[in-house]
């Protein structure tokens, strides 16, 4: 009797796990497919009236290059 109860409980637990996974996956797909996605725009792209600036926006990236040795440093080492 105990072995049959363990088998039934194990089978039901496995089936609940599978059904819960499928229902959760379908729910997640439904939420993400029907959700309106807003594009994030930086505040710097708006003028004083709240309209998007039609001009091109320049992006600058500064990198610190601490590994390079200048010619002056090499002459001082000699």
C-alpha positions as CSV (number, residue, x, y, z in Angstrom):
1,X,0.0,0.0,0.0
2,X,2.8,2.4,0.9
3,X,4.7,1.8,-2.4
4,X,1.5,2.5,-4.5
5,X,0.9,5.8,-2.6
6,X,4.5,6.9,-3.2
7,X,4.2,6.0,-6.9
8,X,0.9,7.9,-7.2
9,X,2.3,10.9,-5.3
10,X,5.5,11.0,-7.4
11,X,3.5,10.7,-10.7
12,X,1.1,13.5,-9.6
13,X,4.0,15.7,-8.5
14,X,5.7,15.3,-11.8
15,X,2.5,16.0,-13.8
16,X,1.9,19.1,-11.7
17,X,5.4,20.3,-12.4
18,X,5.0,19.8,-16.2
19,X,1.6,21.5,-16.3
20,X,2.8,24.4,-14.2
21,X,5.8,24.9,-16.4
22,X,3.7,24.9,-19.5
23,X,1.1,27.2,-18.1
24,X,3.8,29.6,-16.8
25,X,5.6,29.6,-20.1
26,X,2.4,30.3,-22.0
27,X,1.5,33.1,-19.6
28,X,4.9,34.7,-19.9
29,X,4.6,34.6,-23.7
30,X,1.1,36.1,-23.6
31,X,2.2,38.9,-21.3
32,X,5.3,39.8,-23.4
33,X,3.6,39.6,-26.7
34,X,0.7,41.8,-25.7
35,X,2.7,44.3,-23.7
36,X,3.3,47.7,-25.4
37,X,7.1,48.3,-25.4
38,X,8.2,51.9,-25.0
39,X,11.4,53.0,-26.5
40,X,13.6,54.8,-23.9
41,X,14.7,58.2,-25.1
42,X,17.2,60.3,-23.2
43,X,16.0,63.7,-21.9
44,X,18.8,65.4,-23.8
45,X,17.0,64.6,-27.1
46,X,14.1,66.9,-26.4
47,X,13.9,70.7,-26.8
48,X,12.3,73.2,-24.4
49,X,8.7,72.3,-25.6
50,X,9.2,68.5,-25.2
51,X,9.6,67.8,-28.9
52,X,12.3,65.5,-30.2
53,X,15.3,67.4,-31.7
54,X,15.5,66.6,-35.4
55,X,19.2,67.2,-35.6
56,X,21.8,64.5,-35.5
57,X,23.1,63.9,-32.0
58,X,26.8,63.4,-31.5
59,X,28.0,60.6,-29.2
60,X,31.6,60.9,-27.9
61,X,33.4,58.1,-26.1
62,X,36.5,58.8,-24.1
63,X,38.9,56.0,-23.3
64,X,41.7,56.2,-20.8
65,X,44.9,54.6,-22.2
66,X,47.2,54.3,-19.2
67,X,49.2,51.5,-20.8
68,X,51.0,53.6,-23.4
69,X,54.4,55.2,-22.7
70,X,55.2,58.5,-24.3
71,X,58.5,59.2,-26.1
72,X,59.5,61.6,-23.2
73,X,59.1,58.8,-20.6
74,X,61.3,56.5,-22.7
75,X,64.1,59.1,-23.0
76,X,64.1,59.7,-19.2
77,X,64.4,56.0,-18.5
78,X,67.6,55.7,-20.5
